[in-house]
Amino acid sequence: MASRPRRRRLLRTLLAVLVVASVAVPVAGAARPAAVPAPVPVPLGPLRDASPRTLAERYAVNRDGIRAAARMAARHGDRARAAALRAMAAPARQFLAFDGRGGGRTAEVFGDLSRAERIAVVVPGSDTSLDRYGRLGDGAAALRRELGGRSAVIAWLGYATPGTLSAEVVSPDLGTAVAPHLRRFVQELRAVRGTARIVALCHSYGSVVCGRAAAGLAVDDLVLYGSPGAGADSVAALRTRARVWAGRGTDDWIAQVPHGQLELPFVTVGLGTDPVAPEFGARVFAAGGGGHSDYLRPGSLSLANLARIVAGRAPVEEAHRAA
C-alpha cells in the first residue's frame, strides 16, 4: 500500500490532470465539427459460425453498411470521413461489425478467420475513431504479416475511446463499462474457433479495458503495452487464468504517467500499479526503443515480440533477435 505522502503526491498529480482536461477538452471540442451522422446498422446478432460462407455474408452486410455511412457523411459535407469510409468498404476488407454513429465501432479481420489457429484481438487506446482508424488498421495488418499463415488479427474498436486530454482517461470507470462488451466478443470467437490460441493485445487505455475484462475473458494470453495501468494493482487482482505480459518502449511518454489509485466520493482516480513494475507481477517483454504509437511498426522489436507471444513463443531481447 502506498505511504500517506506518496498518496498525497499522487492525488495532487491526478487532480492536476483532471483540471487540465476539464479546460482542454471543451476548448478542443468547440473546434471540432458537428458529429457526422450515420445510419443505424443492420442487426446481425452474435457470431455463431466461422465458416467461409457465413463470414463472407457477414462481411458483405457490413460492407453495405459502411457504404451507406459514406454516402451519409458525404451528404453531411464531411469529405474526409466519406473518403475514409469508402476505403473501408473496399471488397478485400472484412468487418465482423460496423456502426458508423458517433466515433464509430468496428471489428475488422485481417487474415482468414475460418482457418485461423492463432487469433490476436487488438484493443486500442485513446483518441481512436473512424477519423483516426488508419493507424489501428495498419498496425493490425502489420501484425498479421508478421504472424504469417493460419493466423488472424482483429482490430476491435468496440467502444468510444477517451480523449488523451480528458477526465475519462485517468479513471478506470470507462474500462469497467466497456469490459462486458469485450468479454462477449471474445466469447463468441472462442465458441466458433474453440481450438485456436486467442490473445488480447491491449494498447494504452485499452489496457484498462482488458484489465477490467480480465476476469472471465476467454484468452490464453493478455498483453499490456504502452500501458498507463490496468485498473488493478497486480496480476493476481486481475483474477485471470491467462498469462499476463507487459512491455513499454524506452521512448514512450506513458512512462511519465503517475501510478496508483484513489477512491473518491463519485469517481475512482488513477489506473493502478505500473504493469511493467516488478510488484505488478506481469511477464515483462522487450519492446525496443519506440514511442507510444510505434508498437506495431513494421520491423520493430515490439512487433516481433507481440507476434511471438500470439504464436505461443517466448519473446526475445534485441541482442538475440537475429537468432
LUMMAR-139975 format. One record per atom (N, C-alpha, C): x, y, z. Coordinates in steps of 0.1 Angstrom, whole numbers, padded with zeros to 4 digits, always signed. Atoms other than C-alpha are relative to their C-alpha. Layout:
N
XYZ;...
This chain:
323
+0009-0012+0000;+0000+0000+0000;+0009+0012+0000;-0008-0012+0001;+0013+0035-0009;+0000+0007+0014;-0001-0008-0012;+0026+0056+0020;-0009+0013-0001;+0009-0012+0000;+0005+0087+0030;+0006+0011-0008;-0005-0010+0008;+0029+0112+0015;-0001-0003-0015;+0001+0004+0014;+0030+0092-0017;-0014+0001-0006;+0014-0001+0004;-0008+0090-0019;-0004+0015-0002;+0004-0014+0002;-0010+0128-0014;+0006+0005-0013;-0006-0005+0012;+0015+0134-0042;-0008-0005-0012;+0007+0006+0010;-0004+0110-0064;-0013+0008-0002;+0013-0007+0001;-0037+0127-0056;+0002+0014-0007;-0002-0013+0006;-0023+0162-0064;+0003-0001-0015;-0003+0002+0014;-0009+0149-0097;-0012-0003-0009;+0012+0004+0007;-0041+0132-0108;-0010+0011-0001;+0009-0011+0000;-0062+0161-0098;+0004+0011-0010;-0005-0010+0009;-0039+0184-0118;-0004-0004-0015;+0004+0005+0013;-0046+0162-0148;-0014+0002-0003;+0014-0002+0002;-0083+0164-0143;-0003+0015-0002;+0002-0014+0002;-0081+0202-0141;+0004+0004-0014;-0004-0003+0013;-0061+0204-0173;-0010-0005-0010;+0009+0006+0009;-0085+0180-0190;-0013+0008-0001;+0013-0007+0000;-0116+0200-0179;+0001+0013-0007;-0002-0012+0008;-0101+0231-0196;+0002-0004-0014;-0004+0003+0013;-0086+0215-0226;-0011-0007-0009;+0010+0007+0008;-0114+0192-0237;-0011+0009-0005;+0011-0008+0006;-0142+0218-0240;+0006+0009-0011;-0006-0009+0010;-0118+0241-0259;+0003-0008-0013;-0003+0008+0012;-0107+0213-0283;-0013-0004-0006;+0013+0005+0005;-0143+0201-0286;-0007+0011-0008;+0007-0011+0007;-0155+0236-0296;+0005+0002-0014;-0006-0002+0013;-0132+0235-0326;-0004-0012-0010;+0004+0012+0008;-0145+0201-0338;-0013+0003-0008;+0013-0001+0007;-0172+0199-0365;-0011-0008+0007;+0011+0008-0006;-0206+0185-0355;+0002-0015-0003;-0001+0014+0002;-0209+0148-0351;-0005-0004-0014;+0005+0004+0013;-0212+0131-0385;-0010-0011+0001;+0011+0010-0001;-0245+0112-0389;+0004-0013-0007;-0001+0013+0007;-0246+0076-0399;-0012-0009+0002;+0013+0008-0002;-0274+0050-0404;+0001-0010+0011;+0000+0011-0010;-0284+0025-0378;+0004-0012-0007;-0005+0012+0007;-0266-0007-0386;-0010-0011+0000;+0009+0012+0001;-0284-0039-0397;+0003-0009+0012;-0003+0009-0012;-0287-0061-0365;+0004-0014-0006;-0005+0013+0005;-0266-0092-0371;+0000-0011+0010;+0000+0011-0010;-0267-0110-0338;+0014-0005+0003;-0013+0006-0004;-0239-0130-0322;+0006-0008-0012;-0007+0008+0009;-0213-0147-0343;-0001-0015+0004;+0003+0014-0005;-0223-0184-0342;+0007-0010-0009;-0006+0009+0010;-0204-0198-0372;+0011+0007-0007;-0011-0006+0007;-0170-0192-0387;+0003-0006-0013;-0002+0006+0014;-0175-0210-0420;+0003+0011-0010;-0003-0011+0010;-0162-0191-0450;-0013+0006-0006;+0013-0006+0006;-0198-0187-0464;-0006+0010+0010;+0007-0009-0010;-0212-0173-0431;+0008+0013+0002;-0009-0012-0002;-0182-0149-0427;-0002+0009-0012;+0001-0009+0012;-0185-0137-0463;-0013+0007+0000;+0013-0006-0001;-0222-0130-0458;+0000+0012+0010;+0000-0011-0011;-0215-0110-0426;+0009+0012-0005;-0009-0011+0006;-0186-0091-0443;-0008+0008-0010;+0008-0007+0011;-0210-0082-0472;-0010+0009+0006;+0010-0009-0006;-0237-0068-0449;+0007+0012+0006;-0007-0011-0006;-0212-0047-0430;+0006+0010-0011;-0005-0008+0011;-0197-0035-0463;-0011+0009-0005;+0011-0008+0004;-0231-0023-0474;-0002+0011+0010;+0002-0010-0011;-0234-0005-0440;+0010+0011-0001;-0010-0010+0001;-0201+0012-0445;-0002+0009-0012;+0003-0008+0012;-0210+0024-0480;-0012+0010+0003;+0011-0009-0004;-0243+0038-0466;+0005+0011+0009;-0005-0010-0009;-0224+0056-0439;+0009+0010-0008;-0008-0009+0008;-0200+0070-0465;-0009+0010-0008;+0010-0009+0007;-0230+0084-0485;-0005+0010+0009;+0006-0010-0010;-0245+0100-0454;+0011+0010+0004;-0011-0009-0003;-0211+0115-0445;+0002+0010-0011;-0001-0009+0012;-0208+0130-0480;-0011+0010+0000;+0012-0010+0000;-0243+0145-0478;+0002+0010+0011;-0002-0009-0011;-0233+0160-0445;+0011+0010-0002;-0011-0009+0003;-0203+0176-0461;+0013-0003+0006;-0013+0004-0006;-0176+0157-0443;+0007-0009-0010;-0007+0007+0011;-0154+0147-0473;+0010-0010+0005;-0011+0009-0005;-0126+0132-0452;-0006-0013+0006;+0006+0012-0005;-0149+0109-0433;-0006-0009-0011;+0006+0007+0011;-0167+0099-0465;+0011-0008-0008;-0011+0007+0007;-0133+0091-0482;+0005-0012+0008;-0005+0010-0009;-0121+0071-0452;-0010-0012+0000;+0009+0011+0000;-0153+0050-0452;-0001-0007-0013;+0000+0007+0013;-0152+0044-0489;+0012-0010-0001;-0012+0008+0000;-0117+0030-0484;-0003-0013+0008;+0003+0011-0009;-0130+0008-0456;-0010-0010-0007;+0010+0009+0007;-0157-0006-0479;+0006-0007-0012;-0006+0007+0011;-0132-0020-0504;-0003-0015+0001;+0004+0014+0000;-0140-0056-0514;+0008-0009+0008;-0009+0008-0007;-0110-0070-0497;-0001+0001+0015;+0000-0003-0014;-0118-0055-0463;-0011-0009+0006;+0008+0010-0007;-0135-0078-0437;-0004+0005+0014;+0005-0006-0012;-0157-0063-0410;-0010-0010+0006;+0010+0008-0008;-0174-0086-0384;-0011+0009+0005;+0010-0009-0006;-0191-0055-0370;+0003+0014-0005;-0002-0014+0003;-0196-0019-0380;-0012+0009+0004;+0010-0010-0003;-0215+0011-0366;+0006+0013-0001;-0006-0013+0003;-0207+0045-0380;-0004+0011+0008;+0005-0011-0008;-0225+0065-0354;+0010+0005+0010;-0010-0005-0009;-0205+0088-0332;+0014-0002-0005;-0014+0002+0004;-0168+0080-0333;+0001-0013-0008;-0001+0012+0008;-0176+0046-0348;+0003-0012+0009;-0003+0013-0006;-0175+0009-0336;+0003-0009-0011;-0003+0010+0010;-0158-0017-0357;+0007-0012+0006;-0008+0011-0003;-0143-0051-0356;+0005-0006-0014;-0005+0003+0013;-0121-0057-0387;+0010-0012+0001;-0008+0012+0000;-0105-0091-0395;+0011+0001-0011;-0011+0001+0009;-0071-0094-0411;+0005-0014+0000;-0003+0014+0001;-0064-0129-0424;-0013-0008-0001;+0011+0009+0002;-0087-0159-0427;-0005-0006+0013;+0005+0004-0013;-0107-0163-0395;-0005-0014+0000;+0006+0013+0001;-0123-0195-0407;+0011-0011+0002;-0011+0010-0001;-0089-0213-0407;+0010+0004+0011;-0011-0006-0009;-0070-0193-0380;+0002-0010+0012;-0004+0008-0012;-0051-0213-0354;+0005+0009+0011;-0005-0010-0010;-0038-0181-0337;-0008+0013-0003;+0009-0012+0002;-0061-0151-0332;+0005+0011+0010;-0003-0011-0008;-0050-0117-0319;-0011+0010+0000;+0010-0010-0001;-0076-0092-0307;+0007+0013+0005;-0007-0012-0004;-0061-0057-0307;-0010+0010+0005;+0009-0010-0006;-0078-0033-0283;+0007+0013+0001;-0007-0013+0000;-0068+0003-0289;-0003+0009+0012;+0002-0009-0011;-0065+0032-0266;-0006+0013-0004;+0006-0013+0002;-0073+0069-0265;+0001+0005-0014;+0000-0007+0013;-0082+0090-0295;+0000-0009-0012;+0001+0009+0012;-0090+0061-0318;-0015+0001-0004;+0014-0002+0005;-0121+0066-0340;+0001-0003-0015;+0000+0002+0014;-0132+0062-0376;+0009+0011-0007;-0008-0010+0006;-0114+0095-0383;+0015-0002+0002;-0015+0003-0003;-0081+0081-0369;+0002-0015+0000;-0001+0014+0000;-0086+0045-0378;+0012-0006-0007;-0011+0005+0008;-0057+0042-0402;+0011-0006+0008;-0012+0005-0007;-0030+0037-0376;-0004-0014+0006;+0005+0013-0006;-0051+0009-0359;+0000-0011-0011;+0001+0009+0011;-0058-0008-0392;+0014-0004-0006;-0013+0003+0005;-0022-0005-0404;+0008-0009+0009;-0008+0008-0010;-0008-0019-0372;-0005-0015+0000;+0005+0014+0000;-0032-0049-0373;+0004-0007-0012;-0005+0007+0012;-0022-0056-0409;+0014-0004+0001;-0014+0003-0001;+0015-0054-0400;+0002-0013+0009;+0000+0012-0009;+0009-0079-0371;-0004-0013-0008;+0004+0012+0008;-0009-0103-0395;+0011-0004-0009;-0011+0004+0009;+0020-0102-0419;+0011-0006+0008;-0010+0006-0009;+0044-0109-0390;-0003-0014+0004;+0004+0013-0004;+0024-0138-0379;+0000-0011-0011;+0000+0009+0011;+0020-0154-0413;-0013-0008+0000;+0012+0008+0003;-0004-0182-0423;-0006-0006+0013;+0008+0006-0010;-0031-0198-0402;-0002+0010+0012;+0002-0010-0010;-0035-0166-0382;-0010+0011-0004;+0009-0012+0002;-0060-0137-0379;+0002+0010+0011;-0001-0011-0009;-0058-0103-0363;-0013+0008-0001;+0012-0008+0000;-0089-0084-0353;+0002+0013+0007;-0001-0013-0006;-0088-0047-0348;-0014+0003+0006;+0013-0001-0008;-0115-0043-0321;-0002+0014+0005;+0003-0013-0005;-0127-0007-0319;-0015-0001+0005;+0013+0003-0005;-0156-0017-0298;-0006+0009+0011;+0005-0010-0010;-0160+0014-0276;+0004+0014-0005;-0003-0014+0002;-0159+0052-0277;+0012+0003+0008;-0012-0002-0008;-0123+0057-0267;+0001+0014+0006;-0001-0013-0007;-0114+0085-0243;+0010+0009-0008;-0010-0009+0005;-0095+0116-0254;+0012-0001+0009;-0012+0000-0008;-0059+0118-0243;-0001+0010+0011;+0002-0010-0010;-0068+0150-0225;-0015+0000+0003;+0014+0001-0004;-0100+0140-0208;+0000-0005+0015;+0001+0005-0013;-0112+0132-0173;-0002-0015+0000;+0002+0014+0001;-0121+0097-0185;+0013-0008+0000;-0013+0007+0002;-0085+0088-0193;+0007-0003+0013;-0007+0002-0012;-0074+0090-0157;-0009-0008+0010;+0009+0008-0008;-0102+0068-0144;-0003-0014-0006;+0003+0013+0006;-0109+0030-0149;-0015-0001-0002;+0015+0002+0001;-0147+0037-0149;-0004-0003-0014;+0004+0003+0014;-0150+0037-0187;+0004-0014-0004;-0004+0014+0003;-0130+0005-0189;-0009-0010+0007;+0010+0009-0007;-0154-0011-0164;-0013-0001-0008;+0012+0000+0008;-0183-0001-0186;+0001-0008-0013;-0002+0007+0013;-0168-0015-0218;+0004-0015+0002;-0005+0013-0002;-0154-0047-0203;-0010-0011-0004;+0009+0011+0005;-0186-0068-0208;-0001-0002-0015;+0000+0001+0015;-0186-0060-0245;+0012-0008-0005;-0012+0007+0004;-0150-0072-0249;-0001-0015+0004;+0002+0014-0004;-0158-0104-0229;-0009-0007-0009;+0010+0006+0008;-0188-0111-0250;+0006-0003-0014;-0006+0002+0013;-0169-0106-0283;+0010-0011+0000;-0010+0011+0000;-0140-0129-0273;-0007-0013+0003;+0007+0013-0002;-0165-0155-0260;-0006-0005-0013;+0005+0004+0013;-0181-0155-0295;+0011-0006-0008;-0011+0006+0007;-0147-0161-0310;+0004-0014+0005;-0003+0013-0007;-0140-0189-0285;-0010-0010-0004;+0011+0009+0003;-0173-0205-0294;+0002-0006-0014;-0001+0004+0014;-0166-0206-0331;+0014-0005-0004;-0014+0005+0003;-0128-0212-0330;+0006-0005+0013;-0004+0005-0013;-0125-0232-0299;+0014-0005+0002;-0014+0006-0002;-0091-0248-0306;+0011+0010-0003;-0010-0010+0003;-0074-0216-0316;+0006+0007+0012;-0006-0009-0011;-0050-0196-0294;-0006+0014-0002;+0006-0014+0001;-0067-0163-0287;+0008+0009+0011;-0008-0009-0008;-0046-0134-0273;-0005+0014-0001;+0004-0014+0000;-0057-0099-0263;+0012+0008+0001;-0011-0010+0000;-0032-0072-0272;-0006+0014+0003;+0007-0012-0006;-0041-0041-0252;+0009+0012+0001;-0009-0012+0001;-0026-0007-0260;-0006+0011+0007;+0004-0013-0006;-0027+0024-0239;-0012-0002+0009;+0012+0001-0008;-0062+0029-0223;-0006-0014-0003;+0005+0013+0003;-0071-0004-0240;+0005-0010+0011;-0004+0009-0011;-0051-0020-0211;-0010+0001+0011;+0010-0002-0011;-0077-0006-0187;-0012-0009-0003;+0012+0008+0005;-0105-0022-0208;+0003-0015+0002;-0004+0014-0002;-0086-0055-0208;+0001-0004+0015;-0001+0003-0015;-0078-0053-0171;-0013-0002+0007;+0013+0001-0006;-0114-0047-0162;-0008-0012-0005;+0007+0011+0006;-0125-0075-0185;+0007-0013+0003;-0009+0012-0002;-0097-0100-0174;-0007-0011+0006;+0007+0011-0007;-0119-0120-0150;-0011-0004-0010;+0010+0005+0010;-0139-0141-0175;+0003+0003-0014;-0004-0002+0014;-0120-0130-0206;+0007-0013-0005;-0004+0014+0005;-0115-0163-0226;+0012+0001-0009;-0012-0001+0008;-0080-0156-0238;+0011-0009+0007;-0011+0007-0005;-0048-0176-0234;+0011+0009+0006;-0010-0010-0005;-0025-0145-0230;-0007+0013-0001;+0004-0014-0001;-0032-0109-0220;+0012+0008-0001;-0012-0008+0002;-0007-0084-0232;-0003+0015+0001;+0002-0015-0002;-0005-0048-0219;+0012+0007-0005;-0011-0007+0005;+0017-0025-0239;-0003+0015-0002;+0002-0015-0001;+0022+0013-0237;-0011+0003+0010;+0011+0000-0009;+0000+0009-0207;+0002+0010+0011;-0001-0009-0012;-0008+0036-0181;-0005-0007+0013;+0005+0008-0012;-0022+0009-0158;-0011-0009-0006;+0011+0009+0004;-0048-0019-0160;-0012+0001+0009;+0012-0001-0010;-0072-0007-0133;+0002-0009+0011;-0002+0010-0011;-0056-0031-0108;+0014+0002+0005;-0013-0002-0006;-0026-0032-0085;+0009-0012-0003;-0009+0012+0002;-0013-0067-0095;-0007-0010-0010;+0006+0010+0009;-0018-0096-0119;-0010-0009+0008;+0010+0008-0008;-0035-0115-0090;-0013+0007+0001;+0012-0008-0001;-0060-0087-0087;-0009-0001-0013;+0008+0002+0012;-0070-0093-0124;-0009-0012+0000;+0007+0012-0002;-0083-0127-0114;-0002-0007-0014;+0000+0006+0013;-0074-0142-0148;+0009-0013+0000;-0008+0011+0002;-0061-0176-0158;+0010+0001-0011;-0008-0003+0011;-0044-0161-0188;+0014+0004+0005;-0014-0006-0003;-0006-0154-0188;-0001+0015-0003;+0001-0014+0002;-0002-0117-0184;+0014+0006-0003;-0013-0006+0005;+0026-0098-0203;-0001+0015+0001;-0001-0014+0001;+0037-0062-0202;+0012+0005-0006;-0012-0006+0007;+0060-0041-0223;-0001+0015-0002;+0001-0014+0002;+0069-0005-0228;+0013+0004-0008;-0011-0005+0008;+0092+0012-0254;+0007+0011+0008;-0008-0009-0008;+0120+0033-0240;-0003+0015-0003;+0003-0013+0003;+0108+0064-0257;-0015+0003+0001;+0015-0001-0002;+0071+0060-0247;-0002+0010+0012;+0003-0010-0010;+0059+0091-0228;-0009-0005+0011;+0009+0006-0010;+0034+0069-0209;+0007-0003+0013;-0008+0003-0012;+0062+0061-0185;-0001+0011+0010;+0001-0011-0009;+0057+0096-0170;-0013+0001+0007;+0013+0000-0007;+0021+0089-0160;+0001-0004+0014;-0001+0005-0014;+0017+0087-0122;-0009-0013+0001;+0007+0013-0002;+0006+0053-0110;-0006-0001+0014;+0007+0002-0012;-0017+0043-0082;-0015+0002-0002;+0014-0001+0002;-0054+0045-0075;-0006+0005+0013;+0006-0006-0011;-0076+0066-0052;-0015-0001-0002;+0014+0000+0000;-0113+0061-0044;-0006+0013+0005;+0006-0013-0004;-0130+0095-0044;-0015-0002+0001;+0014+0002-0002;-0167+0100-0035;-0008-0004-0012;+0009+0003+0011;-0181+0098-0070;+0008-0006-0012;-0008+0005+0011;-0152+0085-0091;+0013-0006+0005;-0013+0006-0003;-0121+0063-0090;+0010+0007-0009;-0010-0008+0008;-0090+0083-0100;+0013-0008+0001;-0013+0008+0001;-0058+0065-0112;-0003-0014-0005;+0001+0013+0007;-0052+0033-0131;+0008-0011+0006;-0006+0011-0007;-0033+0012-0106;+0015+0000-0003;-0015+0002+0001;+0003-0001-0105;+0005-0001-0014;-0006+0001+0013;+0026+0003-0134;+0002-0015-0004;+0000+0014+0004;+0022-0030-0154;+0014-0006-0002;-0014+0005+0002;+0060-0032-0161;+0008+0000+0013;-0007+0000-0013;+0069-0028-0124;+0000-0014+0006;-0001+0013-0006;+0081-0059-0106;-0012-0004+0009;+0010+0003-0009;+0054-0056-0080;-0014-0003-0006;+0013+0004+0007;+0026-0059-0106;+0000-0015-0003;+0000+0015+0001;+0038-0094-0114;-0002-0005-0014;+0001+0005+0014;+0035-0095-0152;+0013-0005-0006;-0012+0004+0007;+0060-0112-0175;+0003+0012-0010;-0004-0012+0008;+0079-0082-0190;+0007-0004-0012;-0007+0003+0012;+0089-0084-0226;+0007+0013-0006;-0007-0011+0006;+0114-0062-0245;-0008+0006-0011;+0008-0007+0010;+0096-0035-0266;+0008+0009-0008;-0009-0009+0008;+0126-0017-0281;+0000+0014+0004;-0002-0014-0003;+0132+0020-0283;-0011+0009-0006;+0011-0008+0006;+0099+0031-0299;-0008+0008+0010;+0009-0009-0008;+0074+0057-0287;-0014-0006+0001;+0013+0005-0004;+0038+0054-0277;-0008-0006-0012;+0008+0005+0011;+0024+0048-0312;+0008-0010-0009;-0009+0007+0009;+0052+0026-0325;+0000-0015+0002;-0001+0014-0004;+0045-0009-0310;-0003-0009-0012;+0004+0009+0012;+0030-0023-0343;+0007+0005-0012;-0007-0005+0012;+0055-0006-0366;+0008-0011-0006;-0007+0011+0007;+0069-0030-0392;+0015+0001+0003;-0014+0001-0003;+0104-0041-0384;+0004+0002+0014;-0004-0003-0013;+0103-0032-0348;+0001-0012+0009;-0001+0011-0009;+0113-0054-0319;-0014-0002+0007;+0013+0001-0007;+0079-0047-0302;-0009-0009-0009;+0009+0008+0008;+0060-0061-0332;+0005-0014-0001;-0005+0013+0000;+0082-0091-0334;-0003-0008+0012;+0003+0007-0013;+0077-0099-0297;-0015-0002+0002;+0014+0002-0002;+0040-0093-0298;-0004-0012-0009;+0003+0012+0009;+0038-0118-0328;+0004-0013+0007;-0005+0012-0007;+0059-0143-0308;-0010-0004+0011;+0009+0004-0011;+0036-0141-0278;-0013-0005-0006;+0012+0005+0006;+0005-0145-0300;+0002-0015-0005;-0002+0013+0006;+0021-0176-0316;+0004-0010+0011;-0003+0009-0011;+0029-0190-0281;+0015-0003+0001;-0015+0001-0001;+0067-0185-0284;+0005+0011+0010;-0005-0010-0010;+0089-0167-0259;+0006+0012-0008;-0006-0012+0006;+0098-0131-0267;+0015+0000+0001;-0015+0000+0000;+0134-0122-0274;+0005+0014+0004;-0006-0013-0002;+0158-0094-0264;+0006+0004-0013;-0006-0006+0013;+0173-0071-0291;+0012-0008-0004;-0013+0007+0004;+0207-0089-0289;-0002-0014-0006;+0002+0014+0004;+0191-0123-0296;-0010+0000-0012;+0010-0001+0010;+0167-0111-0323;+0003-0008-0013;-0004+0006+0013;+0186-0124-0353;+0000-0015+0001;+0000+0015-0002;+0188-0159-0338;-0015-0005+0000;
